[in-house]
Amino acid sequence: MICRAEPSTLMVFNADNGITAAISSNELYSLKAYLETGLQNEFISRLIDLELAPTDISGYEMQSLLKEIEKTENVSAPLRSFAAPESIHIDLTTVCPLKCPHCYKDTSQDTEMSFEVFSSIIDQAKALGVFQIALGGGEPLLVKNLPTFVKKVTSCGMACTITTSGYGLTVELLEDLKVSGVNHIQVSLNGSTKEINSNSRDGFDKAISALDILAGSNVLFGINWVARMDNVHDFENVVTYAKRLKADNINILRYKPSMREDYGKYVLTNEAFNFLVAVIRKISGIKIKIDSAFSNILCHLYGNQINTINCGCGAGRRFMMIDPSGRFKPCSHMSLVSEEQDIMEYWINSPDLEKLRKGEECIYGNCKSCSCLNVCRGCRAICERIHNDINAGENNCPVFIKKEMV
């Protein structure tokens, strides 16, 4: 369990199950009372069930939590953002043998991050209290000595996850990754059959093989599924398959423009969007995660119950991305690139991140007049790709609810 002070809020992260809690207001007082006296209520019982509060309140974790709670009164953070990234996504390589139709990555040059650069990044992340490092690519499983990269992360007290096509996963490599402390592996799969998956992704057999290997281990794993017009009605079959494998989760990702496809042909229509939401509502027996770029789904599902701290696109607010050349970006889908080498300097002073964070003042289009703006803000990467402006707003959102004028 890792904790970190934010303005008037305590963030608590369980690396074993990947759950983060943002504790503020009266809930923060309840946690403090529990740590000091052992007094429990329904909220504390829920934290204990999620393994986000220590059961031995005389232990080290109690002291760490109390110390961080004290800091919440004085810590500062950039506008609508965390004081430091909660997670950092690192693309280790551009190399990938697959040719996925919807891939948005530039693989024209083979670039791989050196361990020295990686190690420097991880040391900075540790000092900032980053919770999680997410490794991707290209295909990260092709990186030589990948377990060494994972071990660097976990030895610094952070969780380490890997997103992969499955290409290159063997029982032996998985065992090495497990020994290195990998917390979670997500395998990309866009269909329950090769035919459906091949509409957008290459390497179906590799993904299935990797999932079979993971299912035979005790490493937590899940499926990354991108919602598109050519697979949305297959989603329930993917869920059934994931449950049969005893996968931990399905992570629903939003389809974003790429140079290889006609975006308008595959983006969900309003009808397909509402179909997907209806399916999500009735799923049980497996954890469903929603991409932060799909914040309009969360608005549809939970309305005004959304946590305003964690809501909306997290690019440059909760997480950032680093490419194989060591350059910083808000997220991998945006073209906003910085050569800055100091994570905190970038996080605090980047003009690109400042522009992202001022969305409510600068955004226009339908988003500007939508009552969900303060908890959604749309996908800024999609706005940039379509309109060449991160603040253009989304004008075809299925959840648009016009603000009532006072």
C-alpha atoms as one frame of an Amber mdcrd trajectory, in Angstrom:
protein
   0.000   0.000   0.000   1.345   3.416  -1.046  -0.018   6.768   0.112   0.598
  10.354  -0.959  -0.698  13.747   0.140  -2.594  15.914  -2.343  -4.314  19.244
  -1.591  -6.935  18.412   1.081  -6.891  14.829  -0.184  -5.024  11.623   0.600
  -4.336   9.268  -2.297  -3.941   5.596  -1.336  -2.862   2.922  -3.809  -2.809
  -0.857  -3.511  -0.189  -2.175  -5.921  -1.491  -5.728  -5.615  -4.978  -5.023
  -6.964  -4.352  -1.735  -8.786  -7.021   0.139  -6.832  -6.582   3.822  -5.982
  -8.704   5.752  -3.500  -8.942   9.535  -3.216  -9.916  10.305   0.380 -11.039
  13.823   1.256 -13.459  15.823   3.389 -15.323  13.829   6.069 -13.827  10.565
   4.823 -10.367  11.885   5.658 -11.494  12.649   9.212 -12.906   9.116   9.471
  -9.605   7.611   8.351  -7.645   9.731  10.821  -9.979   8.725  13.653  -9.616
   5.063  12.708  -5.817   5.271  12.668  -5.723   7.011  16.027  -8.471   5.134
  17.883  -9.475   2.077  15.826 -12.984   3.508  15.352 -14.612   1.966  12.262
 -17.590   2.951  10.148 -18.975   1.760   6.808 -16.410   3.783   4.864 -13.458
   2.375   6.833 -14.795  -1.166   6.443 -14.907  -0.628   2.670 -11.288   0.607
   2.673 -10.223  -2.453   4.653 -12.054  -4.758   2.224 -10.195  -3.096  -0.674
  -6.928  -3.439   1.290  -6.542   0.345   1.286  -6.329   0.700   5.068  -4.120
  -1.249   7.491  -5.812  -3.790   9.735  -2.976  -3.500  12.254  -3.367   0.130
  13.267  -0.288   0.025  15.453   1.999  -0.697  12.509   4.246   1.219  10.138
   1.480   1.839   7.591  -0.550   3.720  10.188   2.326   6.118  10.836   2.866
   6.654   7.111  -0.806   7.422   6.561  -0.973   9.837   9.503   2.138  11.643
   8.276   0.692  12.054   4.793  -2.682  13.188   6.178  -0.889  16.026   7.971
   0.700  17.102   4.676  -2.664  17.415   2.886  -3.231  20.802   4.537  -0.101
  22.359   3.010   0.701  20.573  -0.246   0.079  22.474  -3.488  -0.623  21.243
  -7.013  -1.094  22.670 -10.507  -4.621  23.649 -11.565  -7.004  20.634 -11.570
  -4.088  18.226 -11.319  -2.223  16.071  -8.856   0.865  17.467  -7.161   2.888
  14.915  -9.144   1.915  12.183 -11.616  -0.003   9.282 -10.129   1.326   7.056
 -12.898   3.830   7.349 -15.723   3.427   5.467 -18.992   6.779   4.574 -20.565
   7.146   3.248 -24.097  10.350   1.214 -23.952  10.623   0.598 -27.693   9.096
   1.404 -31.070   9.892  -2.107 -32.319   6.875  -4.326 -33.012   6.610  -7.200
 -35.514   2.833  -6.782 -35.862   1.033  -4.534 -38.330  -2.195  -3.624 -36.571
  -4.600  -1.637 -38.791  -5.568   0.778 -36.008  -2.049   1.345 -34.605  -1.318
   5.031 -34.027   2.373   4.647 -33.122   5.235   5.741 -35.371   7.270   2.590
 -35.982   9.261   3.939 -38.941  12.462   3.941 -36.870  13.654   1.331 -34.391
  14.242   3.142 -31.105  14.752   1.557 -27.703  15.183   3.249 -24.342  18.482
   2.493 -22.647  18.434   1.129 -19.125  20.468   4.147 -17.980  17.797   6.590
 -19.171  15.074   4.363 -17.747  16.819   4.107 -14.394  17.110   7.903 -14.138
  13.386   8.281 -14.862  12.467   5.704 -12.222  14.667   7.369  -9.604  12.858
  10.664 -10.256   9.463   8.956 -10.104  10.317   7.352  -6.774  11.296  10.711
  -5.284   7.961  12.202  -6.418   5.845   9.435  -4.892   4.567   8.091  -8.217
   2.349   5.049  -7.636   2.683   3.104 -10.855   4.857   2.694 -13.945   3.094
   1.284 -17.016   5.429  -0.220 -19.612   4.430  -0.346 -23.263   5.794   0.041
 -26.783   5.986  -1.045 -29.576   6.138  -4.510 -28.108   7.766  -4.325 -24.658
   8.226  -8.094 -24.379  10.883  -7.834 -27.105  13.075  -5.569 -24.963  16.225
  -7.386 -23.883  16.504  -7.857 -20.129  12.919  -6.655 -19.617  12.811  -8.271
 -16.136  15.683  -5.958 -15.140  13.563  -2.941 -16.094  10.655  -4.324 -14.068
  12.898  -5.022 -11.070  14.142  -1.421 -11.113  10.538  -0.200 -10.752   9.417
  -2.616  -8.055  12.612  -2.243  -6.017  11.777   1.478  -5.812   8.414   0.667
  -4.209   6.220   1.344  -7.244   3.841  -0.965  -9.055   4.851  -2.119 -12.528
   2.382  -3.095 -15.244   2.976  -4.196 -18.828   0.705  -3.764 -21.842   1.477
  -6.249 -24.609   0.135  -7.818 -27.784   1.256 -11.109 -26.283   3.984 -11.500
 -28.890   7.016 -13.107 -27.269   5.443 -14.239 -24.008   6.704 -17.622 -22.847
   6.339 -19.497 -19.591  10.032 -18.833 -18.901   9.790 -15.070 -19.534   6.659
 -14.818 -17.417   8.440 -16.572 -14.549  11.328 -14.079 -14.823   8.875 -11.157
 -14.829   7.105 -12.625 -11.823  10.386 -12.923  -9.903  11.118  -9.298 -10.820
   7.834  -8.316  -9.172   5.572  -7.430 -12.110   2.159  -6.532 -10.710  -0.096
  -6.817 -13.721  -0.032  -7.663 -17.435  -2.658  -6.431 -19.909  -3.011  -8.233
 -23.248  -4.562  -6.363 -26.181  -7.460  -8.235 -27.779 -10.216  -6.658 -29.882
 -12.365  -9.668 -30.654 -13.402 -13.109 -29.452 -12.578 -14.563 -32.885  -9.667
 -14.105 -35.254 -11.967 -12.626 -37.881 -13.303  -9.869 -35.613  -9.953  -9.161
 -33.977  -8.207  -8.904 -37.369 -10.373  -5.955 -38.385  -8.237  -3.811 -36.097
  -5.441  -5.913 -34.599  -2.793  -8.302 -35.873  -1.476 -11.311 -33.923  -4.682
 -12.946 -32.637  -2.959 -16.298 -32.085  -0.139 -14.616 -30.125  -2.659 -12.878
 -27.859  -4.576 -16.096 -27.191  -1.363 -17.978 -26.461  -0.237 -15.288 -24.022
  -3.606 -15.277 -22.268  -3.463 -19.072 -21.905  -0.012 -18.789 -20.331  -1.207
 -16.073 -17.958  -4.311 -18.070 -17.046  -2.031 -20.893 -15.913  -0.040 -18.605
 -13.629  -0.840 -16.556 -10.544   0.179 -13.253 -12.176  -2.713 -10.774 -12.330
  -3.741 -10.112 -15.917  -6.474  -8.516 -17.948  -7.607  -7.690 -21.475  -7.361
  -4.318 -23.213 -10.313  -3.991 -25.608 -10.771  -1.000 -27.929 -14.436  -0.153
 -28.608 -15.137   0.129 -32.343 -18.068  -0.277 -34.716 -16.628  -3.549 -36.026
 -16.414  -5.228 -32.595 -18.870  -3.544 -30.234 -21.516  -6.254 -30.637 -18.882
  -8.887 -29.844 -18.032  -7.363 -26.466 -20.181  -9.759 -24.437 -18.317 -12.679
 -26.043 -14.999 -11.138 -24.995 -16.370 -10.788 -21.464 -17.400 -14.450 -21.421
 -13.954 -15.476 -22.634 -12.186 -13.289 -20.039 -14.295 -14.720 -17.236 -13.524
 -18.260 -18.391  -9.810 -17.440 -18.157 -10.404 -15.893 -14.715  -8.901 -12.606
 -15.908  -8.835  -9.815 -13.349 -10.350  -7.175 -15.618 -11.325  -5.910 -19.023
 -10.063  -2.405 -19.737 -12.351  -0.633 -22.231 -10.326   1.766 -24.347 -11.667
   4.513 -26.546 -10.959   4.272 -30.259  -8.792   7.195 -31.344  -7.738   8.391
 -34.796  -4.717   6.852 -36.521  -3.004   7.544 -39.822  -3.888   4.064 -41.080
  -7.691   4.143 -40.878 -10.740   6.255 -41.625 -11.704   7.323 -38.095 -15.298
   8.137 -39.028 -15.871   4.595 -40.280 -15.008   2.887 -36.982 -15.847   5.361
 -34.197 -18.959   4.365 -32.228 -22.248   5.863 -33.336 -24.608   7.148 -30.649
 -26.632   3.940 -30.954 -23.535   1.736 -30.576 -22.311   3.849 -27.647 -25.622
   3.376 -25.833 -25.544  -0.345 -26.619 -22.097  -0.653 -25.031 -23.192   1.254
 -21.922 -26.213  -1.050 -21.562 -23.939  -4.107 -21.762 -21.527  -2.665 -19.184
 -24.413  -2.062 -16.774 -25.358  -5.733 -16.667 -21.868  -7.273 -16.444 -20.920
  -8.990 -13.210 -18.183 -11.368 -12.124 -15.275  -9.402 -13.604 -13.829  -5.951
 -13.055 -14.598  -3.471 -15.834 -12.182  -0.554 -16.171 -12.917   2.484 -18.322
 -10.245   4.458 -20.193 -10.077   8.028 -18.839 -10.583   9.254 -22.426 -13.994
   7.539 -22.236 -15.111   9.896 -19.470 -18.447  10.349 -21.256 -19.204   6.676
 -20.516 -18.520   7.343 -16.836 -20.848  10.375 -16.994 -23.531   8.185 -18.551
 -23.073   5.447 -15.940 -22.658   7.479 -12.770 -23.884  11.022 -13.438 -22.995
  13.469 -10.676 -21.632  10.666  -8.459 -18.291  10.810 -10.308 -15.323  11.636
  -8.104 -14.280  15.122  -9.217 -10.653  14.439  -8.263 -10.231  11.469 -10.597
 -12.695  12.488 -13.299 -12.088  13.386 -16.932  -9.148  12.823 -19.235  -6.113
  12.226 -17.028  -3.447  13.276 -19.547  -1.183  15.825 -17.889  -3.422  15.855
 -14.827  -3.005  12.393 -13.301  -0.503  10.756 -15.621   2.099  11.516 -18.264
   3.935   9.565 -20.939   7.610   9.159 -21.873   8.609   7.855 -25.307  11.615
   5.583 -26.109  13.790   8.652 -26.785  13.076   9.915 -23.260  10.792  12.761
 -24.409   7.799  13.787 -22.302   4.184  13.949 -23.510   0.777  14.310 -21.795
  -0.283  11.003 -23.385   0.913   8.792 -26.207  -1.875   9.935 -28.545  -0.905
  13.629 -28.497   1.754  15.350 -30.577   2.739  17.715 -27.737   6.367  16.716
 -27.118   8.871  18.156 -24.643  12.618  17.561 -24.512  12.549  18.362 -20.766
  14.491  15.863 -18.646  13.165  16.750 -15.197   9.739  15.246 -14.501   8.728
  17.738 -11.818   9.865  20.730 -13.862   7.751  19.467 -16.762   4.777  18.689
 -14.532   4.748  22.117 -12.897   5.867  24.454 -15.672   5.033  22.879 -19.039
   2.950  25.306 -21.177   1.424  22.271 -22.939   0.139  20.854 -19.644  -1.079
  24.283 -18.552  -3.155  24.498 -21.718  -4.662  21.074 -21.027  -5.508  21.972
 -17.439  -7.301  25.184 -18.393  -9.822  23.243 -20.431 -12.939  24.572 -18.785
 -11.981  28.151 -19.604 -10.594  27.486 -23.097 -12.637  24.611 -24.487 -15.354
  25.377 -27.019 -17.847  23.500 -29.205 -20.609  21.472 -27.575 -18.328  20.643
 -24.641 -18.368  24.313 -23.621 -22.131  24.282 -23.099 -22.426  20.730 -21.685
 -23.362  20.283 -18.035 -20.818  17.431 -17.816 -17.870  19.668 -18.750 -16.321
  19.917 -15.284 -16.225  16.116 -14.869 -15.515  15.098 -18.462 -13.779  17.608
 -20.775 -13.830  15.075 -23.603 -10.809  13.371 -25.153  -8.275  16.064 -25.928
  -6.205  13.722 -28.119  -9.189  13.115 -30.407  -9.803  16.873 -30.611  -6.170
  17.427 -31.575  -6.194  14.719 -34.241  -9.469  15.846 -35.828  -9.366  19.629
 -35.359  -5.654  20.238 -34.689  -6.737  21.877 -31.418  -6.873  20.126 -28.034
  -9.576  22.573 -26.907 -11.891  22.167 -29.904 -14.375  20.087 -27.913 -16.359
  17.076 -29.077 -19.417  17.941 -31.118 -20.839  14.425 -31.572 -20.848  13.206
 -27.979 -23.764  10.869 -27.104 -23.887  12.255 -23.545 -24.176  15.959 -24.407
 -26.501  17.620 -21.868 -26.957  21.337 -22.464 -26.390  23.493 -19.393 -29.420
  25.192 -17.963 -28.958  28.932 -18.134 -29.453  30.668 -14.789
